[in-house]
Amino acid sequence: MPGRSLSSPSTPFDEAVDFQSVSKELVIYSPTAQHFVVVAWPVTAKGRRILPSGIRDWLRARGLHWVCFCGIVDDTSSSSVRIVNGQSGGVFACCNKEPSVCGFFLNLSRLYNTVTLFSDYRALPTTKSGNLPCMGEILSKFIRTAPYVPGPHFEDYCGEHVIDYPGVLQLSGGRRGRTSLGRTHRQGRLPLPTCRSAAVLYAPRRGRGYSAYSRAQRDREALTDREVRAALANRARTRIIRKQRVLGSANILPRLHREMGQLERVENAAGPYHAHSGKAVKSGREGTLVNRLLVGKGVSSYDMDGLIELCGRCKFHFLASSLRSHVLVCSGPNTTQD
């Protein structure tokens, strides 16, 4: 059986690939959250699931793209995964590179019948509408509410937006007939499915390894469009049936919930405190940049210009939106040289 020896060192992608390979949901990497996350399967406004063959166009219409696990070690990467058609007729999403480096692999044709999370993604308008999503608010909600588990559900998120990656589109094609789309697994594990042998599918069996995923099993677990529409009724845009299997005890959101809570409750002032009417920024360009800094993504020197400004009296730095209110009440010594 192909694989690597038990003595081989682990890779940075192991946890993500292991989680993805046993999950019945869409598992992708989120540079915004800096971890792998679960996203809901997109549906139309009437509750009909987008077909696997239509996922690429659905993402492109909203200026979105999925990033493979290569982003775990290269946070500057803006390359999307490739959504391809296998020789068996299935639709797959795989690593951007050939041969696969990170082991990212989604059998969209199988997941179409197993996912239990759905969303019409009203917060992600099409680019044709001329509206832009507020990614800062989406991230803020995730930081406040996401549980401390590997692969949490990232609500209202379905990939990176072109606003952060100008010119990047969801890729497709270029991989038809490949012999391998996955990584080499640890000894004793079955390899990931390939386009050439995609008729043989694998799925978890009560958490005890892998078993052949028969058509009968797939049909029993499939959800009808009527059930999806029912899940979307009464403003319930997401349906959760099963709990996601938890692998390990990794904490993927180190203290960010607490940091965001503090950001929203206290003033953005680092110097001597004076009560005033300024409010913490939670949306808009400034809020988006602050959220990026909180999750460690960083911002460019162009974005930093004008984000932080200096108070001439107390010599402390403030967010530009807070400085205007602070200077009205600041009583610090004015050390500005004429």
N, C-alpha and C positions, 0 to 999 in steps of 0.2 A: 504494500500500500504506500503510495507516495506520501511524503511528509518529512518533517524535520525531526532530529533526535530530541530526546527529552532534555538533553544537556544544553541544547541551543538556547541562547538568550531570548527573552521575550521581546516583542517589538512594541512601539508606542500605540500600534493599532489593535492589539490583541483584544482589549476589553470591548472596544467598539464593535469589532467584527464578531466576537462571540455573542454579544447582545443582539446584534442585527440578525445573526444566523438562526437564532431560536425565537425571535419575535414574530408575532403575527400582524404587527403594525408596520407602518412606514417609519424606518429609522434612518435619519440622515445626520450629517454633521452641520452644526450651526456655528459659523464664525462669530455671529452676534452674541451667542451665549457661551462660546468657546467650549463646547462639549457636544457630544452626540445627543440627539433628542428624538422624541416621537412626534410626528406631525399627523394631523387628520387627513383622511382621503378626501380630495375635493369633490363636491357635488354641485349640481346646477341649482338655480333658485327654486326649482320645483322638486328638488330632492333626488334627482337621478345622478347616480355615480358617473363620474367621468371615466370613460373606457381607458384601459392601459395605453392603447394606441393614441389616445388624445391628451395624455398627460403633458407631453412636450409642448404642444400648441397652447394648452391651458396655461402653463408656466410662462411661455413667451408672451402671451397676450397681457400678462400682468407685470412684465419686466422682471420675472423671477428666475432663479436658477438654483439647482441643488449643488452643493459642494461635497466632494468625496472626502474620505478620512485623511487624505494627504494634508488637509488643512490643520490637522492636529500638530504636525511638526513644522508646517510652513504657513504661518498666519498671514502671510502676504499674498498667498495664492488666491487667484480669482477665477481659476478654471473650473468649469462646471463638470459634473459627471456626464457620461454619454448614455443616452437612452437609445437602445438598439433593438432590432428585431432579430431573433434567433432563427436558425434554419427550421426549427420545429414550429414556428409561428408565434412563439411566445415573445413577450416584450420584457426587456431587462434594463436595469440601470447599473452601470459599472464604473470603475475607476477611470479617470481621465487619461491615464497613461497606459501604454502598452509595451511590455506586459504589465499587468496590474501591480502596483506598488503597495497600496494600502489594503487591498482585499475588499473594498466596497462592492457590494453586490445585492441588488434587489430584484427578485423575480416578481415583476409587477402583475403578470398574469395570474400568479398564485395569490398574491396579496389582495388582489381585487375581490377574492372570495373569502378572505379570512379577516380582513380588518374590521374593527369594531368602533373606530373613531371616524367621524365624518364632520365636515364643515363646508358651508357655502362661502366662507372667507369674504364676508361683506366688508371687512376692514382692508382688503387688498383689491382695490379697483383696477380695472383694465387701464392700460396706458392710453387707449383710444379715448377714454372718458376725460382725459386731461387732469384727473385728480391724482394725488400722491398719497400713499399710506403714511401714517405717522408711526414709523418704526420705533421711535423713542417711547411712545406710549405702550406699544406691544411689548417691548423689552422690559419696561418698568413693571407692567402687570406680571410678566413671567418671574421677575426677580422677587416680587412681593408674594406670589402665590405658589410657585413651583415647589413640590416636595423635595426633600433631600434624598433622592434616590437616583441610581444610574438611569439614564434615558428617560427623563420626565417628559410629559406632554407639554409642548410649547404651543399654547393656544394662539390662534390667529396668525401663526407663523408657518410659512410653507416655502422657505428658501430665502436666499439673499436677493436684495432688490437692486435694480440698475442704478438707483440713486446713489448707492454706495460703491458700485462697480460699473462705472460708465462704459457702455459698449459691450458688456458681457451678456451673452445670450445663452439660454439652455441649449446644449449641444445634443446632437443625435447622429446616428449612422457611423460609418467608418469601422465597424467591428463585426460585420456579418461573417459568420463562419469561423470565428475564433475558436481555438481549441480549449482555452482556459481564460476565465474572467476573474477567478479568485486568487487567493494566496495559498501557499502550502500550509497545511494545518499541522497541529501537533500530532505526534504518532498516536494512532488509535482512533483518529477522527476521520470521518468521510470528507472528501474534498468538496468544495462548493460546486454547485451545478455549473455546467458550461453551456454555451449556445448550441454546441454540436450534440450534447447529450441532455438537452433541456427537458426531454420527455420524462426523465427520472427526476422527481422532485423530492425534497426532504423537508420534514417538519418535526418539531419537538413532540415527544410522546410522554406526556406527564412528567417532564423534566428529567427523563432517564435516557438521554442520548437522542438518536435519530432513528426514524423508520421510514419505509417507503410511503409516500403520500399518495394514496390511491384516489381515483376519481370519486368513488363512493364517499370517502371521508370528506373530500373537498365539497361535494354537493351537500352533505349534511350540515357543514359549517357555514355554507354560503348564506348571505343575507339578501333578501329580496329588496327591490327598489321601494316597495310599499313599506317595508320595515324601516328603511332609511328615511322616507318621508315622514313616518310617524315619529322618528327620533328628532326630526327637525321642527315638529309642531310645538306650539306654545313657546316659541322663542328659544327652544333648546337646540342650539346649533351643534352640539357635540353629544355623542352617545358613547358611554363607557359601559361595557358589559363585563369584561374580565379585568382583573388587576394584572398589570404588567409584571412579568417575572423579574425578580431582582437578583442581579449577579454581583456578589461582593458587597463591600460596605463603603465604597467610594463616596465621598461627599463632593458633589460637583459644583455646588454653589457656596463657596466658602464665605460665609458672613454677609453675602450681598443683600439678603433680605433685610438685615439689620441696618446696613449702610443706606439702603434706599429709604427705609423708614425714617432714619435720622435726616436724610436730605429733604424729605417732605414735611418734617415737623419743626425743624429749626431753621434759623437764618443761615444764609450762605456767607457768613462773615467770619473771618479768621482773627480779627483784631478785637479791641475792647468792645464788649457787647453793649449795644443801645437798642432798645425796643423801637421798632418802626413798622411801617405798613408793608414792607417788601415781602414778596412771596417766593418760595422756592420754585425753581423752574422745573416743570414736568413735561413740557411739550415744546414744539418748535425747534428751530435749528440749535439754540443753546442747550435745550434739554437733551436733544439727540447726542450732542458732543459730550455732555456731562455723563450720560449713560454709557457711552463708548469708553470713557475714562474709567468708570466704575468697574466695568467688566474686563479692563486691561487691554482693550483693542488699540488704544492710542489714537491720536489725531494728528493731522499734518500741521506743518508750521503755518500754512495759509489759514487753516481753521483756528489755530491758536491765536492768531492776530485779532485782537479785539475781544477775545473771550474773557481774559483776565485783565483787570485794570488796577492801577495803584491809587490809593487814597493819599493825597498830598499832605494831609494832616497827621494821621496816625501811622502812615507808611506801611499799612497792611494792604494785601491784595484781595480783590473781590471779583466775583462774577460781574460782568458789565451791567446786568439787569439789577443787581443788588447795590452797586455803588451809588447809583443815582439817589436811592433812598437813604443810604448810609451817610452821605456827605451832609445831609440836612441836619443830622443830629450828632455828628462826630465832634467830640470835644478833645480829641488827642492833640498833642503838641504839634504845631506846624513847623516842620524842619526843612521845608523847601527852601533851597538857596536861590536868591534872586540873581 
